[in-house]
Amino acid sequence: MEVLKIATAGSVDDGKSTLIGRLLYDTKSLTDDKLEAIERTSKQKGYDYLDFSLATDGLVAEREQGITIDVAHIYFSTATKSYIIADTPGHVEYTRNMVTGASTSQAAIILIDARKGVIEQTNRHFFINNLLRIKDVIVAINKMDLVDFSEDAYNDIKADFEELMGKRDYQDQKITFIPVSALKGDNVVNRSQNMDWYTGQTLLEHLEELDLQDIYNVGTPRFPVQYVIRPKTEEFHDFRGFAGKVYGGELSVGDEVVVLPSMTRSKIKAIYFYDTEYQTAPRRSSVTITLEDEVNVSRGDMLVKVGDLPIIDKQLTATISWMDSNQLTVGGKYVLQHGVNKALAKVDAIDHKIYPDYSGIEENVSSLNMNDIAKVRLRLNKPIFYDKFKEHRTNGSFIIIDSRTNHTAGVGFIE
């Protein structure tokens, strides 16, 4: 069964958790004990409706304040797909959580309160989805019941968001607008009887029809080696395979490849998934590859097609989202992890800080605080094999580790 990963984003009280709870309820994905707990707690609070946000907000502070603080991952399935939803917080101070939730997602839902329309935080959410190259974005205009299901209110918000779309630099993004009421269930799973002026799909109908191959960003094939397999059994005495995941494109038996960083050439002899042999490994498949020649390949090396080399360099410029309480400073030293490869990194310069609400940049910056986003120049102690993030989402990203604390301090998207 196909698995679709979705990130949600929205300002405080826009109804993200309620929307997800409604999805779970209407698809009958809530267990009996969870549903009973929601009914009991809603009654204790004096609500005349079911508080579906209780299905996702797990922290005590979240339930008490009625807000989302940390990223929660919610799982549910239909007859055709399995879904993983990253319910991310909407507060400005949790920008890093939004980046984390969206980093592994193939689609995103941005919620807008129909009473408030497009606000500063909407700009921030759209900026992050644009930065992370999320290909399919659903703009769910929520709480339509509180504006009397007005078509004019929906059209006004849609026009404002389309104006915001003019600021993006990722033109392949598909934007879909859906008017919903998460609390009442209009256009979430079931079609609304209150908005007969809307003729598009419900939220779930749209998610069900998404083609996963279409929404994955296509690039050139990259195969970072995670493990060298040597069984050394009687049956597989001379077997030497290289295990990893194919990113960006396809690799096939007979393809001439280059091993990085040694630049040794060989051809793909066979492709295995456990005990089954394949002629072609599609992108995002985890396989074991054997080569025709006995060449030296280790963990952290990369197989690429001849004539299709990535950039090999010890210097790079990247947009960095800083996630640590300790500042990033010019001259600071960190560990950069690019795929399975690690290198020591020094911050050469911070070119400028970027305001994720599209309000501009700030120059002459010498340090970054938690949740800051900036363009930064790095120098490494050894070359890495990378692509620009805009061209290859996987091979163009990395994480920064503070070697003193071993914390993941930041994430980077290579320019």
C-alpha positions in Angstrom: 0.0 0.0 0.0 1.2 3.5 -0.8 2.3 5.7 2.1 1.7 9.5 1.8 3.4 11.8 4.3 1.6 15.1 4.9 2.7 18.1 7.0 0.1 20.5 8.5 0.7 24.1 9.2 -1.5 26.9 10.5 -1.6 29.7 13.0 -2.7 29.3 16.6 -6.4 28.2 16.8 -6.7 27.7 13.0 -7.9 24.2 13.8 -5.1 21.9 12.6 -5.6 19.3 15.4 -9.3 19.4 15.0 -9.0 18.9 11.2 -6.8 15.8 11.7 -9.2 14.5 14.5 -12.1 14.9 12.1 -10.2 13.0 9.4 -9.6 10.2 11.9 -13.2 10.2 13.1 -14.8 10.3 9.6 -12.5 7.5 8.3 -13.3 5.4 11.4 -9.7 5.4 12.3 -10.2 6.2 16.1 -10.1 3.3 18.5 -13.1 2.8 20.7 -11.2 3.8 23.9 -9.9 6.9 22.2 -13.3 7.9 21.0 -14.8 7.3 24.5 -12.0 9.5 26.0 -12.8 12.3 23.6 -16.5 12.1 24.3 -15.9 12.0 28.1 -13.5 14.9 28.1 -15.6 17.0 25.7 -18.6 16.5 28.1 -16.5 17.4 31.2 -15.5 20.7 29.5 -19.1 21.5 28.8 -18.8 21.3 25.0 -21.9 20.5 22.9 -19.6 19.0 20.3 -16.7 16.5 20.2 -13.3 18.1 20.7 -11.4 16.3 18.0 -8.1 18.1 18.8 -7.8 15.7 21.7 -7.1 12.9 19.2 -3.7 14.5 18.4 -2.6 16.9 21.1 -0.8 14.4 23.4 1.2 16.7 25.8 -0.5 17.8 29.0 0.3 21.4 28.2 -1.2 21.1 24.8 -4.5 19.7 26.2 -4.7 22.4 28.9 -4.0 25.3 26.6 -5.7 24.0 23.5 -2.6 24.5 21.4 0.0 22.3 19.6 3.6 22.6 20.9 5.5 19.7 19.5 5.3 17.7 16.2 2.9 14.8 16.5 2.8 12.1 14.0 -0.6 10.6 13.3 -1.2 7.4 11.3 -4.4 6.3 9.5 -5.3 4.3 6.5 -8.0 4.1 3.8 -8.7 1.2 1.4 -6.1 2.6 -1.0 -3.5 4.5 1.0 -1.7 4.8 4.3 -1.1 8.3 5.7 1.4 9.8 8.1 0.4 13.3 9.2 3.0 15.6 10.9 0.9 17.9 13.0 3.2 20.9 13.5 2.8 23.8 15.9 1.7 27.2 14.6 3.6 29.6 16.9 6.4 31.8 15.6 8.8 30.4 18.2 8.3 26.9 16.8 9.5 27.6 13.3 12.1 24.8 13.7 9.3 22.3 14.4 7.5 23.4 11.2 10.7 22.8 9.2 11.2 19.4 10.9 7.7 18.3 10.2 7.8 19.3 6.6 11.3 18.0 5.8 10.1 14.4 5.1 6.6 15.3 3.7 5.4 15.0 0.1 2.4 17.1 0.6 1.3 19.9 2.9 -2.0 21.3 4.3 -1.9 25.0 5.2 -4.9 26.0 7.3 -6.4 29.5 7.3 -9.1 30.8 9.6 -11.9 32.0 7.4 -12.5 34.9 9.9 -8.9 36.1 9.8 -7.8 35.4 6.3 -4.1 35.4 5.2 -2.0 36.7 8.1 1.8 37.0 8.7 2.0 33.4 10.0 0.4 32.2 6.7 3.3 33.8 4.9 5.7 32.0 7.1 4.1 28.6 6.5 4.0 29.1 2.8 7.7 30.2 2.8 8.7 27.0 4.6 6.8 24.8 2.2 8.4 26.7 -0.7 11.8 26.5 0.9 11.5 22.7 1.3 10.1 22.2 -2.2 6.8 20.6 -1.1 5.2 19.9 -4.5 1.5 19.6 -3.5 0.1 22.2 -1.1 -3.6 22.2 0.0 -4.9 25.5 1.4 -7.7 24.5 3.7 -9.8 27.6 4.5 -11.3 26.4 7.8 -14.1 27.5 10.1 -16.4 28.3 7.1 -19.3 27.7 9.5 -18.3 30.8 11.4 -18.7 33.0 8.3 -22.0 31.5 7.3 -20.3 29.3 4.6 -19.8 32.5 2.5 -18.5 32.0 -1.0 -17.4 35.7 -1.0 -15.2 35.1 2.1 -13.7 32.1 0.5 -12.9 34.0 -2.8 -11.4 36.9 -0.9 -9.0 34.7 1.0 -8.2 32.7 -2.2 -7.3 36.0 -4.0 -5.1 37.1 -1.1 -3.2 33.8 -1.1 -2.8 33.9 -4.9 -1.1 37.3 -4.4 1.3 35.6 -1.9 2.0 32.9 -4.4 3.6 35.5 -6.7 6.5 35.7 -4.2 7.5 32.1 -4.4 10.5 30.8 -6.5 9.3 27.2 -6.8 6.9 27.3 -9.7 6.3 23.6 -9.9 4.2 23.7 -6.8 0.6 22.8 -7.2 -1.8 24.8 -4.9 -5.4 23.5 -4.2 -8.0 25.6 -2.3 -10.7 23.7 -0.3 -13.2 25.4 2.0 -13.8 23.3 5.1 -15.3 23.2 8.5 -13.2 20.8 10.5 -15.5 21.0 13.5 -18.7 20.2 11.5 -17.0 17.9 9.0 -17.8 19.9 5.8 -15.6 19.0 2.9 -13.1 17.1 5.0 -14.2 13.5 4.2 -17.8 14.1 3.3 -19.0 16.7 0.8 -20.6 19.7 2.4 -24.4 20.3 2.0 -23.8 23.9 3.2 -21.4 25.0 0.3 -23.1 23.8 -2.9 -21.2 26.7 -4.6 -18.0 24.6 -4.2 -17.7 22.0 -6.9 -14.2 20.7 -6.2 -13.0 17.7 -4.2 -13.1 17.1 -0.5 -9.8 17.1 1.4 -9.7 13.3 1.5 -10.7 12.9 -2.1 -7.8 15.1 -3.1 -5.3 13.2 -0.9 -6.6 9.8 -2.3 -6.0 10.9 -5.9 -2.4 12.2 -5.4 0.1 10.2 -7.4 3.1 9.6 -5.2 5.5 9.3 -8.1 4.3 12.6 -9.4 4.7 14.5 -6.2 8.2 13.2 -5.4 10.8 15.6 -6.7 12.6 14.1 -9.7 16.4 14.5 -9.9 19.4 12.5 -11.2 20.0 9.1 -9.7 22.2 9.1 -6.6 23.0 6.0 -4.5 24.8 6.7 -1.2 26.2 3.5 0.2 25.0 2.7 3.7 26.5 -0.7 4.2 28.8 -3.2 2.5 27.3 -6.7 2.6 29.7 -9.7 2.9 27.8 -12.8 4.0 30.9 -15.1 3.8 28.8 -18.1 3.8 29.4 -21.3 1.8 26.6 -20.3 -0.6 27.6 -16.6 -0.9 31.3 -16.9 -0.3 32.4 -14.2 -2.7 29.3 -12.0 -2.6 30.1 -8.3 -2.1 27.1 -6.0 -2.4 26.4 -2.4 -1.6 23.2 -1.6 0.3 21.5 1.8 0.1 18.5 3.7 -1.2 18.2 5.1 -4.7 17.3 8.8 -4.8 16.3 11.0 -7.7 16.1 8.6 -10.6 16.5 5.0 -11.6 19.5 2.6 -11.8 19.5 -0.4 -14.0 21.7 -3.5 -14.6 24.3 -2.6 -17.2 24.5 1.1 -16.2 28.1 2.4 -16.2 28.7 4.1 -12.8 31.3 6.1 -11.0 32.3 5.5 -7.4 32.8 8.7 -5.5 35.2 9.9 -4.2 37.7 7.5 -5.8 36.3 8.2 -9.3 36.6 4.5 -10.1 34.4 3.2 -12.9 32.4 0.0 -13.2 29.1 -1.4 -14.4 26.1 -2.5 -12.3 26.1 -6.3 -12.4 22.9 -7.1 -10.4 20.3 -5.4 -8.3 18.7 -7.3 -5.3 15.9 -6.8 -2.9 16.5 -9.4 -0.3 16.5 -12.6 -2.3 14.7 -11.2 -5.4 16.7 -9.9 -8.4 15.6 -6.9 -10.4 16.6 -5.4 -13.7 15.9 -1.8 -12.6 15.8 0.0 -9.2 13.2 2.8 -9.2 13.8 5.9 -7.2 13.3 5.7 -3.5 13.8 1.9 -3.5 16.1 0.3 -0.9 18.3 -2.3 -2.7 21.6 -4.0 -2.8 23.8 -3.5 -5.9 26.7 -5.5 -7.1 29.3 -4.3 -9.6 31.1 -6.2 -12.4 34.6 -5.1 -11.1 36.2 -5.7 -7.7 36.5 -2.0 -6.8 36.9 -0.5 -3.4 33.5 0.8 -2.1 32.9 1.8 1.5 30.0 3.3 3.6 29.7 7.0 2.8 30.8 6.5 -0.9 28.3 7.2 -3.6 27.4 5.5 -6.9 26.3 7.8 -9.8 26.0 7.4 -13.5 28.9 8.2 -15.8 28.5 11.7 -17.2 26.1 12.7 -14.4 28.4 13.7 -11.6 27.3 15.9 -8.6 29.2 18.9 -7.4 32.4 17.7 -5.5 33.7 20.5 -3.3 34.9 21.5 0.2 33.0 24.8 0.1 29.3 25.5 -0.1 26.6 28.1 0.4 23.3 27.0 2.0 20.1 28.3 3.5 20.2 27.2 7.1 17.4 26.9 9.6 18.9 27.1 13.0 17.3 24.9 15.7 19.6 25.1 18.7 19.5 27.2 21.8 23.2 27.9 21.4 23.9 30.5 18.7 25.5 29.8 15.3 28.4 32.1 15.1 30.9 33.1 12.3 34.0 31.0 12.9 32.0 28.3 14.7 32.9 24.6 14.1 30.4 21.8 13.7 29.9 18.4 12.2 28.0 18.4 8.9 26.2 15.2 8.0 25.3 14.8 4.4 23.4 11.6 3.9 25.6 8.9 5.5 28.7 11.0 5.0 30.2 13.3 7.7 32.6 16.2 7.5 33.9 18.9 9.8 32.6 22.3 9.0 33.5 25.9 9.8 31.2 28.8 9.3 33.0 31.2 7.0 30.3 33.9 6.8 26.6 34.6 7.3 25.6 36.5 4.1 22.2 37.6 5.4 19.3 36.5 7.6 16.0 35.8 5.8 12.6 36.8 7.3 10.3 33.8 6.5 7.2 36.0 6.3 8.6 37.4 3.0 9.3 40.8 4.6 12.9 40.9 3.4 16.5 40.2 4.6 18.8 41.5 7.3 22.5 42.0 6.4 25.6 42.4 8.7 24.6 39.5 10.8 27.3 37.7 12.9 25.2 35.1 14.7 21.9 33.1 14.4 19.5 32.3 17.2 17.0 29.5 17.4 14.4 29.6 14.6 16.5 32.0 12.5 16.8 31.3 8.8 19.9 32.6 6.9 22.2 32.1 3.9 25.5 30.8 5.3 28.9 30.0 3.7 30.6 26.8 5.0 34.1 25.4 4.6 34.6 21.6 5.1 37.7 19.5 5.9 37.0 17.2 3.0 34.9 17.3 -0.2 31.3 16.1 -0.2 29.3 15.1 -3.3 26.2 17.3 -3.5 23.6 18.8 -5.8 21.8 22.1 -5.4 18.7 21.6 -3.2 16.4 23.1 -6.0 17.6 20.3 -8.3 17.8 17.4 -5.9 15.9 17.5 -2.6 17.7 14.6 -0.9 21.3 15.1 -2.1 21.0 18.9 -1.6 20.3 18.9 2.1 22.2 18.2 5.3 22.1 18.5 9.1 24.5 20.3 11.4 25.6 18.7 14.6 27.1 20.4 17.6 29.9 18.1 18.5 30.0 19.3 22.1 26.4 18.4 22.9 25.7 16.0 20.0 22.5 17.9 19.3 21.1 18.4 15.8 21.7 22.1 15.7 20.5 23.0 12.3 19.4 21.9 8.8 20.8 23.2 5.5 19.6 23.4 1.9 22.4 23.9 -0.5 22.3 26.8 -3.0 
